[in-house]
Amino acid sequence: MSALFPTYARWNIKPEKGIGSKIIDVEGNEYLDFISGIAVCNLGHCHPKVTLALEKQLDKLWHVSNLFQIEGQESVAQLLVDHSVGDYVFFCNSGAEANEAAIKLARKSTGKHHIVSLLNSFHGRTLGSMAATGQDKIHKGFGPLLTEFTYIEMNHLAALEEAVTEKTAAIMVEVIQGEGGIRLMSKEYAKALQDVCEKYNCILIIDEVQTGIGRTGTAFAYEQFGLSPDMITLAKGLGNGFPVGALIGKEGLKDSFSPGSHGSTFGGNPLAMSVAEAVLTEIFKPELLESVQQKGEFLKNQLQQQLSSHKVIEEIRGKGLMVGVACQIDVAPIIEACREKGLLVLSAGPKVLRLLPPLIVTKSEIEKAVEIIADVFADIEQKQSMNVLK
Ligand SMILES: *Cc1c(COP(=O)(O)O)cnc(C)c1O
């Protein structure tokens, strides 16, 4: 019997220790981790520099609240604005909270309410971020939803033209839909988004909770889509496993987040900031980002080479180390079979296998993972052909 609410369908593994790209469970089984805590442990488990930064802070000061000046917030905010198109940062504790802040700031700064987001998107589970999420299954049972949200199909220019009006406060999007199936925005659509925001004076919010912090081979994924968002939301990779979120916004938004307008007790506390500073210092190194691009290409090429013969595979797509293998079949049994062979992978929707290795993964670890995936597909294809013969 468990005293936990059964909100998660959990796997039968009890992880005890993590080192780099590996997880070891309580029974001593070793796994190659191509999930990274869902795009969180971008520097791998227990990265020595991140651990050291937290250890140092642990003996100094944990929490004082935002009544005080917190030096760590200043330096992490500076790192974020130096590496993005934004000018100011608000710290919170999760992706959903970052998106809540973005929705509130968009409404307050424009004086408008209507928000456009994409079908298949994922922005979080709180009331505001859930309303922005364009998936019925996430809303089910939790209504009435926050009003004035419109969901449109990504990469559909006419739908965008139709949905956005003078009354639209913001458009909120992921440039690569993570939970929604590693679906990429087209460059043409990205340009149209920027144009429509300019035309109607509405705020462009890019949710980089999953794609940010080096995951796609640049500091933020929007850079690769030619965008200049008014707001960027972050969480997952920012703390490498320590809970922290952030909203980055452009200059013009400053006055709408005046003292007393928004806040968070824990947001930006010294522990979180010590970790985030160590993480960003590593992630923003050009050679690290360069290596993510190279390893991402290597991973996609290896998958392409080893899996191309399997008819159930539709497409291999993604950017950097955020890669999807879109299949014609449900991927749940594939994920389970990979796990049995010592590789941890996850899904993005029922038919897409999602690979999110830590950014410090090695080429030989990539080769090993691809070998396991190829074995699993070969087994499944063999079973399928036997069923046909029966
Ligand atoms: C995970 C995720 C969120 C929600 O983050 P939480 O920290 O779980 O609240 C929001 N947006 C995107 C794109 C995500 O991948």
Ligand as a Chemical Component Dictionary entry (heavy atoms), coordinates in Angstrom:
data_LIG
# 
_chem_comp.id                   LIG 
_chem_comp.type                 NON-POLYMER 
_chem_comp.pdbx_formal_charge   0 
_chem_comp.three_letter_code    LIG 
# 
loop_
_chem_comp_atom.comp_id 
_chem_comp_atom.atom_id 
_chem_comp_atom.alt_atom_id 
_chem_comp_atom.type_symbol 
_chem_comp_atom.charge 
_chem_comp_atom.model_Cartn_x 
_chem_comp_atom.model_Cartn_y 
_chem_comp_atom.model_Cartn_z 
_chem_comp_atom.pdbx_ordinal 
LIG C1 C1 C 0 7.373 20.201 -18.549 1  
LIG C2 C2 C 0 6.808 21.358 -19.281 2  
LIG C3 C3 C 0 6.032 22.342 -18.637 3  
LIG C4 C4 C 0 5.610 22.210 -17.193 4  
LIG O1 O1 O 0 6.672 22.280 -16.324 5  
LIG P1 P1 P 0 6.441 21.872 -14.761 6  
LIG O2 O2 O 0 7.766 22.218 -14.142 7  
LIG O3 O3 O 0 6.099 20.435 -14.732 8  
LIG O4 O4 O 0 5.344 22.726 -14.258 9  
LIG C5 C5 C 0 5.626 23.433 -19.370 10 
LIG N1 N1 N 0 5.939 23.560 -20.673 11 
LIG C6 C6 C 0 6.676 22.645 -21.325 12 
LIG C7 C7 C 0 7.006 22.855 -22.765 13 
LIG C8 C8 C 0 7.119 21.507 -20.663 14 
LIG O5 O5 O 0 7.823 20.575 -21.327 15 
# 
loop_
_chem_comp_bond.comp_id 
_chem_comp_bond.atom_id_1 
_chem_comp_bond.atom_id_2 
_chem_comp_bond.value_order 
_chem_comp_bond.pdbx_ordinal 
LIG C1 C2 SING 1  
LIG C2 C3 SING 2  
LIG C2 C8 DOUB 3  
LIG C3 C4 SING 4  
LIG C3 C5 DOUB 5  
LIG C4 O1 SING 6  
LIG O1 P1 SING 7  
LIG P1 O2 DOUB 8  
LIG P1 O3 SING 9  
LIG P1 O4 SING 10 
LIG C5 N1 SING 11 
LIG N1 C6 DOUB 12 
LIG C6 C7 SING 13 
LIG C6 C8 SING 14 
LIG C8 O5 SING 15 
# 
